[in-house]
């Protein structure tokens, strides 16, 4: 029995080393990919100007992908009015749901073909944008099912020109190369990931987010925060750009999320949250995500909660469970985001561990103020094995998480978060109960730069439908 356990442990450790070797090979290959950032239009009312850009590209018949809530609220009215004056024949597909399915993607692709559309406008939350991306992938690869397109680099052909108009501020889908789609039959969520899926043009119009209810504003903002933090602590694939974008995201959310939660009509703060989502999307597109986001996907698919809400619940638990493996990175974020409160002893007197713990406590305090639960109370015991399996598959070989966990360790972690279980505490040793291996530490991120002006190419996820 003891010998079997030793063999099992040795095999698991060998598998983790193979993952790290693959990740460093991927890091080298990333320098060959065509990294870019969408062209951006910013400012209140900017969505009404989008048809001008469409017309200038000599495009005449866009398929507008959205959800029924967005179309019912009249958020597209200004854009559609301008489109009519420029003689654009808009076809509206408003069947995207908060967790878009393969069936919705197939229906949208069929509408695109049947109406002879020549481009796509994604108008809505991250789910609507993801649905639009997947529809584009189906147009590029009509012979493949959505399931066959899920995974990395399965499209590899240009999709129709894609314009993205986010009406939330969290997923960052408007500047990522991924689209998360749910398989309707199994409720399993998986991503299509390919550089061709990144939108060409993005409109950040804060007026479109004013009607977001406080809880959705909270979940969206915490979604962007989770993306940025996980991208930063991953480290392996990051360049100076990704580190800057992650730090900028944390700063913007810290300064504006509670403000907008209290007053949703604050357009300046709304605009800054949109910038935060945009920056976080750019950060994790290359930097990658971690176990909080990976585990949030099955929770969202199984229980119908938003991805941002699930990510927010999980984030501090995942960060604390990493122990020493992330202390340096979290301490850097604490310093770079100037989180030391006036009148305290000062950063110089705090240890790296204390700064990292203070950063996690700040996230927990934000959750409490935003009325987000401390633990994932929606999880059913009979789903634990499936959640662990899907989380492990989501991370795969390529996500450069600070600590690699096998399915058994993931199951133990999930169980520890359920009612009546001993809750995970900060670990002083990285080889504690979850046995993380040593990993490369990210460099200290430089101070963030100003974001690009409208129309510039700056080298700078998913919520419920709004």
Secondary structure, DSSP 8 states (H G I E B T S, - for coil): -HHHHHHHHHHHHHHHHHHHHHHHHHHHHHTTS-----EEEESTTGGGGHHHHHHHTT---EEEE--HHHHHHTTTHHHHHHHHHTT---EEE----TT-BHHHHHHHHHHHHHTT--EEEEEESHHHHHHHHHHHHHHHTTTS-HHHH-EES---S--SEEEEEESSSSS-GGG-SEEEEE-TTT--EEEEE-GGGS-SEEEE-GGGGTT--HHHHHHHHHHHHHHHHHHHHH-TT--HHHHHHHHHHHHHHHHHHHHHHH-TT-HHHHHHHHHHHHHHHHHHHHH---HHHHHHHHHHHHH---HHHHHHHHHHHHHHHTGGGGHHHHHHHHHHTT---TTSS-GGGS-HHHHHHHHHHHHHHHHHHTT--SS-TT--GGGHHHHHHHHHHHHTTT---SS---HHHHHHHHHHTSTTS------SSTTSTT-------------------TT-----------
